[in-house]
């Protein structure tokens, strides 16, 4: 890295040697005394503009991409110019927190759908055999010292390495981390020493960021190409066509799973919509049969991914089998609300075309009544998937209420129109637009019959909704329960 000192005499390396750097921050508002501040250019803000604020809060050194002569740095504060602030933030955070991932067995889970469920289930399985395990997911972060709601699918590098450090300090031996494609490309995970990486699947998502499915797949593949040959290896969904992309540059051992092919093979014995009895065969030929109490073939794949990972981590077959029936529900993922009387309501995070397709297909197996769907499209994200999701919604649901998700700076009505452009391609589609999300949920819950299923997707566990400059503190589950209370004769919820 090129070093440029601005009116200071202390070399920044001396700060490390003297123990004066206590941490790393990329947000000036979160700087603590003794932190090294990394200025990053963001989509809306440029961190170089907040250097003085960071120093005022106690930053002892600044790292950025701009030439020192073009930015405002207080006298006496060392400044380091680097080619990539994000890449530097990863390496510096790893160093600042004592290279914590080297002291843990770290499992990364990536893919379009199923990441969160796999992270939670694998964590549960490892804990069930007595291991102390930290978990970082898009729902919550559990380090052993604290549990907090998640901010991002994958934390920014300073917070990620700090969380890993907390796991080490708490006596954890393992960490299970949800790894997004953004996190990979933006170097959040570049200096995490992964021992095992899981690939769930790849379907359309984030094309506003990656530009093409090829670029999206290549971003995911970087997690697997980064595994060295002495690592535990890669766990790949053999039934997904993108598994070959993940395997192409992977030199670590590979274990595959699937229903149609794979080293870990599943076979559905019986399903009643809500539960699946399946047989699982491990690479050594051991086989067991059990009940998965979570509906949908996609959850069967999630289970097989977790079984393959647990096998790679050394768990015996009887331990894996014993935990299979105890796998927990994940907040905002297939969360079922069943009142004494009234429709069954399902709250799910599904926000991709494939996830919506899988969910609605599964809902069809639960009911002889109608399937209602309340959903919208997220603002400032891949616009091309909106008509596709509209088509899927109108094709598989009996009634569709298009509403507002997190629209951010986009106009909710325009997002709804783009969804409807796909829905209108379905003959006889019954779609209405109700932009107020609480009103849309209430309408569906009140108008649905007792034997119907109301599916609400897009936000899952999220506790707030962002519409323009508004931040509304509310969950879909809260709105569902409020609507059910207004339903005559609903009984206990």
DAMO-V774186 format. One record per residue. N is the residue number from 1. RES is the residue in one small letter. PHI is phi in whole degrees, 0 to 359 (NA if undefined). OMEGA is omega in degrees with one decimal (NA if undefined). NEAR is the number of other ideal C-beta (glycine too) atoms within 8 Angstrom. Layout:
[[N/RES/PHI/OMEGA/NEAR] [N/RES/PHI/OMEGA/NEAR]]
//
This chain:
[[1/x/NA/176.9/7] [2/x/282/-178.1/6] [3/x/254/175.3/9] [4/x/233/-179.7/9] [5/x/268/-178.9/11] [6/x/248/176.7/10] [7/x/54/178.8/7] [8/x/235/-178.4/10] [9/x/250/-177.7/4] [10/x/270/176.0/8] [11/x/290/-174.8/8] [12/x/297/178.2/11] [13/x/296/177.5/6] [14/x/297/-180.0/8] [15/x/297/176.2/14] [16/x/294/-174.5/10] [17/x/297/-179.8/6] [18/x/273/179.5/6] [19/x/72/-177.5/5] [20/x/274/176.4/8] [21/x/270/-175.6/13] [22/x/259/-178.2/8] [23/x/188/-178.9/12] [24/x/228/177.2/16] [25/x/221/175.7/15] [26/x/251/179.1/13] [27/x/245/-175.8/7] [28/x/300/-178.9/13] [29/x/288/-176.5/6] [30/x/254/179.5/7] [31/x/294/174.4/13] [32/x/244/-179.3/10] [33/x/307/-179.1/6] [34/x/95/179.4/9] [35/x/280/167.8/16] [36/x/264/-177.3/15] [37/x/263/177.1/17] [38/x/253/-179.6/16] [39/x/274/-176.0/17] [40/x/240/173.6/9] [41/x/282/178.7/8] [42/x/255/-179.3/7] [43/x/291/-178.1/3] [44/x/251/-173.5/3] [45/x/231/176.2/7] [46/x/249/-176.6/7] [47/x/300/178.5/17] [48/x/296/-178.5/11] [49/x/284/-174.9/6] [50/x/244/-178.7/10] [51/x/297/-179.4/18] [52/x/299/178.1/9] [53/x/297/179.8/10] [54/x/298/-179.9/15] [55/x/294/179.1/13] [56/x/298/179.6/6] [57/x/274/173.6/12] [58/x/122/178.4/10] [59/x/296/-177.2/15] [60/x/258/178.7/11] [61/x/201/-179.0/13] [62/x/233/176.2/16] [63/x/238/179.7/14] [64/x/200/-178.0/15] [65/x/263/-176.7/10] [66/x/283/172.8/9] [67/x/294/-175.7/7] [68/x/303/-177.1/11] [69/x/288/-174.3/4] [70/x/257/-178.0/5] [71/x/232/-175.0/12] [72/x/262/-179.3/5] [73/x/240/179.9/12] [74/x/300/179.7/8] [75/x/302/174.4/6] [76/x/84/-178.3/7] [77/x/262/179.2/14] [78/x/297/177.7/14] [79/x/232/179.5/15] [80/x/242/177.3/14] [81/x/269/-177.6/12] [82/x/229/178.1/12] [83/x/294/-178.5/5] [84/x/221/179.7/8] [85/x/295/-179.2/15] [86/x/295/179.0/11] [87/x/296/179.0/11] [88/x/295/-178.9/13] [89/x/301/179.2/17] [90/x/295/-178.1/15] [91/x/296/-178.1/10] [92/x/291/178.4/12] [93/x/294/178.4/15] [94/x/302/179.8/14] [95/x/291/-175.9/9] [96/x/299/-176.9/13] [97/x/259/169.7/13] [98/x/79/176.9/7] [99/x/51/-169.7/9] [100/x/295/-175.9/13] [101/x/293/177.1/14] [102/x/291/-176.9/6] [103/x/257/179.7/6] [104/x/229/166.2/14] [105/x/270/-170.9/10] [106/x/254/176.9/15] [107/x/247/176.3/16] [108/x/252/179.5/14] [109/x/241/179.6/16] [110/x/227/-175.9/15] [111/x/141/179.1/13] [112/x/279/-177.2/12] [113/x/242/174.7/13] [114/x/92/-176.3/13] [115/x/301/-174.6/16] [116/x/297/179.1/13] [117/x/299/179.9/11] [118/x/298/179.5/15] [119/x/299/-178.5/15] [120/x/293/-177.8/13] [121/x/290/178.7/14] [122/x/294/176.2/15] [123/x/301/179.0/12] [124/x/299/-177.9/12] [125/x/294/179.4/15] [126/x/293/178.4/14] [127/x/294/-177.3/10] [128/x/293/178.0/10] [129/x/259/172.6/8] [130/x/95/179.3/4] [131/x/280/176.5/8] [132/x/265/-168.2/10] [133/x/233/170.6/12] [134/x/268/-175.9/17] [135/x/220/175.3/13] [136/x/236/-178.5/15] [137/x/228/178.6/13] [138/x/283/177.6/8] [139/x/261/-178.4/11] [140/x/208/177.3/10] [141/x/242/-177.7/12] [142/x/239/-175.6/10] [143/x/255/-173.5/12] [144/x/96/175.0/11] [145/x/260/-179.4/6] [146/x/200/173.7/6] [147/x/235/-177.7/6] [148/x/226/175.2/6] [149/x/298/-178.4/7] [150/x/285/175.0/12] [151/x/264/-178.5/5] [152/x/225/174.0/9] [153/x/302/175.2/10] [154/x/236/-178.0/13] [155/x/299/170.6/13] [156/x/298/-170.7/9] [157/x/309/-178.9/18] [158/x/300/-179.4/14] [159/x/288/179.1/9] [160/x/296/-179.1/16] [161/x/290/175.5/18] [162/x/294/178.4/11] [163/x/295/177.0/13] [164/x/296/177.3/16] [165/x/297/178.1/11] [166/x/298/177.5/13] [167/x/298/178.0/14] [168/x/300/-178.6/12] [169/x/296/-179.7/8] [170/x/275/178.8/11] [171/x/88/177.9/7] [172/x/290/174.6/13] [173/x/252/-176.3/8] [174/x/228/173.3/14] [175/x/223/177.0/15] [176/x/242/-168.6/14] [177/x/234/172.4/15] [178/x/278/-174.2/14] [179/x/241/179.4/13] [180/x/270/176.8/11] [181/x/294/175.2/12] [182/x/299/-179.5/11] [183/x/299/178.8/13] [184/x/289/-176.1/14] [185/x/295/-178.4/10] [186/x/271/171.9/7] [187/x/64/178.4/11] [188/x/295/-176.3/14] [189/x/251/-172.6/16] [190/x/300/-177.5/9] [191/x/249/172.1/11] [192/x/274/-178.1/13] [193/x/272/-178.0/8] [194/x/286/175.6/14] [195/x/259/-177.8/8] [196/x/213/179.3/16] [197/x/229/-177.4/15] [198/x/246/173.8/16] [199/x/247/-178.0/17] [200/x/270/-177.3/16] [201/x/183/176.2/13] [202/x/219/174.7/12] [203/x/225/-172.4/10] [204/x/301/176.3/12] [205/x/185/173.0/9] [206/x/61/-179.9/10] [207/x/288/172.6/13] [208/x/295/-179.0/8] [209/x/267/-174.0/9] [210/x/270/176.8/12] [211/x/91/-178.4/5] [212/x/203/177.2/7] [213/x/296/178.5/9] [214/x/298/178.4/6] [215/x/293/178.7/9] [216/x/299/178.7/14] [217/x/296/-179.9/12] [218/x/297/177.8/9] [219/x/296/178.7/11] [220/x/298/-175.9/17] [221/x/297/-180.0/12] [222/x/298/176.6/10] [223/x/296/-175.7/14] [224/x/275/177.2/15] [225/x/290/179.2/9] [226/x/277/178.4/6] [227/x/280/177.8/13] [228/x/279/-174.0/6] [229/x/294/-178.7/5] [230/x/268/179.6/4] [231/x/277/179.0/11] [232/x/297/170.7/9] [233/x/125/-176.4/13] [234/x/243/175.7/16] [235/x/247/-171.1/15] [236/x/239/175.2/13] [237/x/285/-175.7/15] [238/x/294/-178.8/12] [239/x/277/179.2/10] [240/x/264/-176.6/11] [241/x/298/-179.0/4] [242/x/276/177.5/11] [243/x/300/179.7/13] [244/x/296/178.1/7] [245/x/294/179.5/11] [246/x/294/-175.9/14] [247/x/279/-169.4/10] [248/x/305/-176.6/7] [249/x/250/-178.5/6] [250/x/270/179.7/12] [251/x/262/178.4/7] [252/x/281/176.3/13] [253/x/302/-178.6/7] [254/x/240/171.4/10] [255/x/238/-175.9/14] [256/x/249/177.9/14] [257/x/216/177.7/17] [258/x/168/174.6/14] [259/x/267/-177.2/12] [260/x/255/179.6/6] [261/x/202/176.2/7] [262/x/132/176.3/14] [263/x/291/171.5/9] [264/x/258/-171.2/16] [265/x/245/176.5/11] [266/x/253/175.7/15] [267/x/220/179.8/9] [268/x/285/-179.9/11] [269/x/271/-176.8/7] [270/x/198/175.9/6] [271/x/217/176.7/8] [272/x/241/-178.6/5] [273/x/95/-178.4/8] [274/x/270/-178.0/6] [275/x/229/177.1/10] [276/x/228/170.8/12] [277/x/266/-178.9/11] [278/x/219/175.8/13] [279/x/256/-179.1/9] [280/x/236/177.6/17] [281/x/247/179.9/10] [282/x/270/-176.7/11] [283/x/304/-178.9/7] [284/x/279/179.7/4] [285/x/99/177.5/6] [286/x/295/-175.9/7] [287/x/221/175.0/8] [288/x/216/-178.8/11] [289/x/234/-178.9/8] [290/x/199/-178.6/10] [291/x/254/171.2/8] [292/x/258/-174.9/14] [293/x/270/177.5/7] [294/x/222/-170.2/11] [295/x/284/172.0/11] [296/x/98/179.7/11] [297/x/293/179.4/9] [298/x/295/175.8/11] [299/x/286/172.5/13] [300/x/297/177.8/14] [301/x/295/177.2/17] [302/x/300/178.6/14] [303/x/298/-178.1/16] [304/x/298/176.6/15] [305/x/299/-179.1/16] [306/x/292/177.9/13] [307/x/298/179.7/14] [308/x/298/179.4/16] [309/x/293/179.5/14] [310/x/298/177.2/13] [311/x/297/178.7/14] [312/x/297/179.8/11] [313/x/276/173.4/12] [314/x/97/178.2/5] [315/x/287/179.3/10] [316/x/287/-175.9/6] [317/x/301/-177.0/9] [318/x/292/177.2/7] [319/x/291/178.8/12] [320/x/298/-179.8/14] [321/x/300/-176.7/10] [322/x/294/-177.5/8] [323/x/271/-171.8/11] [324/x/309/-176.1/14] [325/x/278/-176.6/8] [326/x/253/-176.9/8] [327/x/300/-171.8/13] [328/x/279/168.7/7] [329/x/289/180.0/7] [330/x/252/-178.3/11] [331/x/309/176.8/9] [332/x/77/177.6/13] [333/x/244/-179.6/12] [334/x/52/178.6/12] [335/x/277/-173.7/12] [336/x/258/176.7/7] [337/x/242/-176.9/13] [338/x/242/174.5/5] [339/x/285/177.1/13] [340/x/303/176.0/7] [341/x/225/-177.9/7] [342/x/120/-178.1/11] [343/x/286/168.8/14] [344/x/284/-178.1/11] [345/x/243/179.0/15] [346/x/239/175.1/14] [347/x/254/-176.7/12] [348/x/217/-177.6/14] [349/x/280/-172.8/12] [350/x/320/-178.5/13] [351/x/222/174.2/9] [352/x/236/179.3/13] [353/x/304/-177.7/11] [354/x/293/179.7/11] [355/x/298/178.8/16] [356/x/294/178.3/15] [357/x/300/-178.7/10] [358/x/297/-177.8/13] [359/x/294/-178.7/15] [360/x/293/176.0/15] [361/x/298/178.9/10] [362/x/293/179.4/13] [363/x/301/178.2/12] [364/x/300/-178.9/9] [365/x/283/-175.5/8] [366/x/274/-166.1/10] [367/x/219/170.1/11] [368/x/264/178.2/3] [369/x/271/-177.9/11] [370/x/269/173.0/10] [371/x/254/175.7/15] [372/x/260/177.3/16] [373/x/226/172.3/15] [374/x/244/-178.8/13] [375/x/201/176.9/16] [376/x/213/178.2/14] [377/x/235/-178.7/15] [378/x/284/178.7/11] [379/x/287/177.3/12] [380/x/59/177.9/7] [381/x/231/-178.2/8] [382/x/311/-178.5/10] [383/x/284/-176.4/8] [384/x/295/-178.2/8] [385/x/276/-176.2/13] [386/x/296/176.7/13] [387/x/298/179.6/11] [388/x/298/178.9/11] [389/x/290/175.1/15] [390/x/298/178.4/17] [391/x/295/179.3/12] [392/x/298/-178.8/13] [393/x/299/-177.7/17] [394/x/291/-178.8/16] [395/x/283/-170.5/8] [396/x/249/178.7/11] [397/x/255/178.6/12] [398/x/282/177.4/6] [399/x/226/-178.8/11] [400/x/235/171.7/14] [401/x/247/179.0/14] [402/x/275/-175.2/15] [403/x/228/-176.8/15] [404/x/262/171.5/12] [405/x/265/169.1/15] [406/x/278/-174.4/10] [407/x/275/-177.7/15] [408/x/53/-175.0/10] [409/x/274/-178.9/6] [410/x/278/178.2/9] [411/x/281/-178.1/6] [412/x/304/-178.3/12] [413/x/295/179.3/8] [414/x/290/176.7/8] [415/x/299/179.2/16] [416/x/298/178.7/15] [417/x/298/179.8/8] [418/x/292/175.1/13] [419/x/293/-178.7/16] [420/x/296/179.5/12] [421/x/299/175.5/11] [422/x/277/-179.0/15] [423/x/297/-177.5/15] [424/x/292/177.4/10] [425/x/284/-179.6/7] [426/x/264/-178.2/9] [427/x/297/176.7/3] [428/x/76/-178.6/4] [429/x/299/178.7/10] [430/x/251/-176.5/8] [431/x/234/173.7/13] [432/x/235/176.6/8] [433/x/251/174.8/10] [434/x/229/-169.1/10] [435/x/292/176.7/10] [436/x/286/-172.7/8] [437/x/297/179.0/14] [438/x/298/179.1/10] [439/x/293/179.4/8] [440/x/296/178.4/13] [441/x/297/179.6/15] [442/x/298/-179.6/12] [443/x/300/-179.3/10] [444/x/296/-178.0/15] [445/x/294/-177.9/15] [446/x/285/-175.8/9] [447/x/271/-179.6/5] [448/x/290/178.3/13] [449/x/276/-176.9/7] [450/x/301/-177.8/7] [451/x/269/-177.7/7] [452/x/273/172.5/13] [453/x/240/175.8/15] [454/x/253/-179.5/15] [455/x/255/-179.9/16] [456/x/238/-171.9/15] [457/x/234/170.2/16] [458/x/113/-175.3/12] [459/x/246/176.2/12] [460/x/55/-175.3/14] [461/x/279/-169.4/10] [462/x/302/-174.5/10] [463/x/264/179.0/7] [464/x/215/179.0/8] [465/x/233/-177.8/12] [466/x/251/178.6/10] [467/x/232/-175.3/10] [468/x/60/179.8/7] [469/x/271/-178.2/2] [470/x/271/171.9/6] [471/x/237/-175.9/6] [472/x/262/-178.8/8] [473/x/275/179.1/5] [474/x/197/176.7/9] [475/x/251/176.5/9] [476/x/297/-179.8/13] [477/x/298/178.3/9] [478/x/300/-179.2/8] [479/x/292/177.2/13] [480/x/295/-177.0/15] [481/x/296/176.5/10] [482/x/295/178.6/10] [483/x/294/179.2/14] [484/x/296/178.1/14] [485/x/295/178.7/8] [486/x/274/-179.0/7] [487/x/281/-177.7/11] [488/x/301/174.7/3] [489/x/70/-177.8/5] [490/x/291/-179.2/11] [491/x/74/-178.4/8] [492/x/293/-179.7/4] [493/x/248/NA/9]]
//
